[in-house]
Amino acid sequence: MASKIRWGILGTGSIARQFVKGLAAVPDAEVAAVGSRAQETADKFGDEFSIPRRHGSYADLAADTDVDAIYVATPHSVHKDATILCLEAGKAVICEKPFAINASQAQAMIGTARKKGVFLMEAMWTRFLPAIVKVREWLAEGAIGDVHMVTADFGFRAGVDPESRLFNPELGGGGLLDVGGYTVSFASMIFGDAPSRIASMAALGKTGVDERGAMILGYDRERFAVLYTAVRTNTPQTAYILGSDGRIEVPSPFWCTTKAKLSAGDREEKVEGEMEGNGYNYEAVEVMNCLREGKLESDVMPLDESLRVMETLDRIREQWGLKYPME
C-alpha cells in the first residue's frame, strides 16, 4: 500500500467535518476525495478542506481509483446502501454509528464485506480513545475483580424539529439510535456478549420517536448494565464499571473522555491525558493499521460485535413498539 492512505469522505455534514479535522492529526493520511448527492455541496466541502477531487454522487466517489478507504458520514437511514456501494467497488469502509437502522441491514453490510473480502468497521470512536484503552487494560488485569454492574448515560436537550434526523422517523430518529448506541456498545465492550434479558421503557414524542428511554440489560452470572439516553433531557453523560473489588469511573463526557479513574482498595490510579487531534484520528489510525496488516476487520470493534449491538437495539425498540417506515 502507498506510504499514505488516501481517504474519501462520503457525506458533507457536521460529522464528516469532524472526521476530516481528525485526519489532519494523522501524518500518513491524505484526504483525497469527497462525495455528495450534489456537485455544489461536494465543491463547497472540498474548498473548505482543500480536497482535490469532488464528486457529485456517492457512486462516483466509490469508483474513484485514487481512494483507498471511505468514511461513510451520511444519516444512518442510508448507511446500508452507501456502505454496500463502496464495498462493492472494493473500497475499505468505516461507517459512522449507529452502524445501520437495524440488524438486518447490518447483516447485509457485513455479508457484503466478507463476500468481497473488503475491510469494514463501525466508527465507534470511543473504543479507540487512550483513556478507554486504559480502561480495557485495567479490566483485562482484573483490577476491580469480577464486574457486576455498568452504568452509562448519554442525553441532551435538543429543540424539536420534525424534519431533523433526531426527530424524523424517516431518518431513523430518536435517542436510542443517535446516542444510545454509545451506552449499549460500552456495556458490550465490558461484558463481551449480548444480554440475555432486557427490560426497558421509553417516552415517544409527537413524531413517534423516542425522546428518552431507560434500559436494564441482564447478562449471565447476574451481571447488569443500567443505561439511559435522551434527545430532550440533559443527562450527566458519565459511566461507572462496578466490580467485586473496586470500580472504574469514566467522567463526563464518557463517550469522548480523556480521563478515567480506578479505585480498588488502597489502589487509586488516574488517566488524565491530553487528546491528540480531536479524537476521531484514533479510529482512523486503527483502520489504517488494519489495512496495512491485511486485516478485514478490527479486533477492537469486530463486525460480529457491531451486529450484536444492533440486535440489542432492535430488541429494545421492539419493546417500545418503535418501528421505522423503511423497516
N, C-alpha and C positions, 0 to 999 in steps of 0.2 A: 504494500500500500504506500501511497505517496507520503512524503515527510509530513505533510499537513493533511488533515481530514477535512474534506470540503462539505459544508453543511448547506442544506436547502431548508428554508422556512416556509411551511405551508400554513397560511393564515397570517393576518396582519393586525390582530387585536392586541390588547394590553399584555397578555401573557407571552405573545410572540416577542414583543419588545423586551420583556424581562429576560427571556432566554438569550436573545441576541446580545444584550448587555452582559449577561453572564459569560458568553463565549469570548468576550473581549479579555477576560482574565485567563484564557487558555491559549498559551502561545502557539500550540500546534493545531489550532482550529482556525478554519477560514470560512467565513460566511460568503458562499459563492452565489447563491440564488434565492429568490423569494417567489412564491406563487400565491396568487389571489384569484378570486372569482371575477375580478375586473382588472384590466390593464392599468387603469388610473390609480387604484389603490396599491397595486404592486409597485408602480413607479414612485408613488409618494413614499412608501415604506423604504424602497431602495435608495431614494435620495436621502432620507433621514439617516440611514446607516451605511451609506456608501457601498451598497451591494451591487455588483456589476451586472448581473442578469436578472431581469424582472419578467415574470411570466403571468399572462392574463388568464390562466386557467391552471387548476391543480394537475391536470393531465400533462400539460407542457412541462411543469416542474418535475413531475415523476419521470418524464422521458429525458431530462437533461443529463447528458452523458458526463458532465463535469461536476456531478454531485455524488457524494459517497453515502451520506446519511441525511435523512429528512426528519425534522421535528414537526409533528402534527399539532397545531395550535388552534384548531377550529373549535367551535362549540361541540360538546360531546355528542350531540344529536347526529353529527356526521363523522365521528371518529372512525366508525367501522368502514365506511365507504372510502374515506380518504386514506386510511391505513392500508387497506387491501389494494387500492390503486397503486400506491407506492411499492408495496411488497411484490405485486405482480410485475412491476418494472425492474425488480431486482435491487431496490434501494433498502438499506437498513433504516429502521424506523424507531424513533422514540415518540410515543403517543401520550399526550397530556392526559392527566387524570380528570374525572374518572375514565377508566380505560375504554368504556363503552356505555351504552344505555342499559344493557342487561348482559347476563351471562351468555345467552345465545349469540349475541353479537361478538362478545369477547372470544368465544369458541371459534367463530368463523375467522376472526383475525389471527388467532393462534394457529389454527389449522392451515391457513394460507402460508404463514411464515414457515411452518415446519415442512409443508409440502414443497415450497420453493427453496428451502434451505437458506433463508434470509433472516438476519438479526431483527428481533423485535423486543421492546421493553416498555413497560409503563413508566411514565415520568413522575414517579413518586419521589420527588427531590428530597424530602425529609430523611429518607433512608441513608442518604449519602453525606449528610452534614457531619462534620467532625465530632460534634457533641453526641450525636446519635450513634455514630460508630463506636464511641467510647462506652455508651450505654450497653451496646451489644457485647462489648468486651467484658464489662462487669457481670453481665448475666451469664456469659459463657464460663467465667471462672467461678460461678456460684457465689458471688459476693453477698447476695441477700438471701441465700438459701433457696428453698422452694418458692416459686412465685405463686401467690394465692389470688391476688386481685390486681386489676389495672383500671385506672380511671382516666378518662380523657374527654375534653370537650372542645368544640370549635363553633362559636356562634358570633354573629354580628348583626347589627340592625341596619337594614337597607330600606330605602323608600320603595313602596310598591309601584312597580311599572309592569303592567300585564304583558308588555311586548318584550321585556328584557329576558335574558337567558335565566335569570334567577326565578322568575315567576311564570314564565310561559311553558305550559306543558308540551308544546310542540318542540321546544328546545331542551326537554328533559329537566325542567326547572325544579327548584326545591332545595332545601338544605342538605338532605342526605347525599345527593349526587354531587352537589357543589363542594361541600366541605366535610360531610360526614365520612367520606372515604378516607380522610386523614385519620380519623379516630378508629375506624374499623381496621384499616391497614396497620395502624400502630399496634392494636391488640393482636393482629395476625402475626406481626413480626415477633412479638414476645412469646406467644403461645405456640406458634408454628403449625397451627392446624385450623380447620373450620370449626365453629361452635356446634355442639350437638343440640343445644337448646337456645331459643331466642324468645325473650319477652320484650315487647316494645309498644309504644303508642306515639301518636303524632297529632298535631293541630294542623289541619289542612285549611288553607286560606281560600279566599274567594275565587282565585284562579284554579283551585284544585290541587295545588302542590303543597308539600309540607313546609310550613313556616317555622316549625320547631318540632323536635322529636327526641325521644329518650329510648335507650336500648339497654337491656342486660343480656349479655352473651354468656352462655354457660359452656364450659369446656370439661374434658374428662378430669378426674381427680378433684372434682368440686372446685374448680377454678372459675373466676368470673371476670368479665370486663363490664364496667358501668360507663356508658357513653351517652353524651347528648350533643345536639347540634341545632343550629338555627340560622335563619336569614332575617329574622325580625326581632332578635333579642341578643344583646351583648352578653357574652359569657367570659369567664376568666382566661380560657384557652391554655389551661395547664394540663399536665399529665403526671400521674404517680404510678409507680410499679411497687407493689407491696408484697414483701416476702416473709418467710418464716423467721429470718434472721436480720431483717432490715428493710430499707426502702430506697428507691431512687426517685428523685423529684426532677421533672423537666419543666422549668418555669415558662411563663407566658412570654411569647407565643411558642408553644411546644413544637409547632409544625415548621418553624423556621428558626429554631433556637441556636444560640451559641453557648448555652450553659446547661449544665446538669450537675446534680449533687447526689452523692452516695452517702447514706447514713446506715451503718451496720455495727452495733455495739460501740466499741471505742474507736472504730474506724470512721473517719469522715474524709471525703475526697470530693473535690470540685473540679469541674471543667469550666473555664471562663476564657475562651479564646476569641480572637477576632476572626470574622468570616472573610475568607478571600473572595473577591468579586462580590456578587450579590447572592451567592448560594446556588444558583442554577448551574454554575460551572461544574459543580461536583458530579451531578448526574451526567453531564456531557462528557466529562473525563471517563466515567465508568463505561459509557457507550464506546468511546474511542479506544479504551484499553481492551474491551471485549473484541472489537473489530480487529485490532492488531494481533490479538491472540487467537483469532479464528473462531471465537465463540458465537453461538447463535442466540444465546440469552444470558442474562446476568445472574450470577449466583446470589446477589444481594436482593434483587427484585425479580425472581423467576416467574415465568409465564404461568405455571400451574398455580402459583400463589395469587397472582393477579386474577386468575379465573375464580379461585375460591373466594376472594374478596367480593367479586361481582355477584357470585352466587349468594353470599351473605346479604348483600344489599338487596338482591331480588327477594329473599325470604322476608326481610324487614318490610319492604314495600308491599308485599303480599298481605302481611298482617294489617297494614294500613289501608288496604284497598286502593292503592295508588298505582294506576297503570297509565302509561303514556300513549298518545294517539298512534305512534308508529309501531307499537308492540302488537 
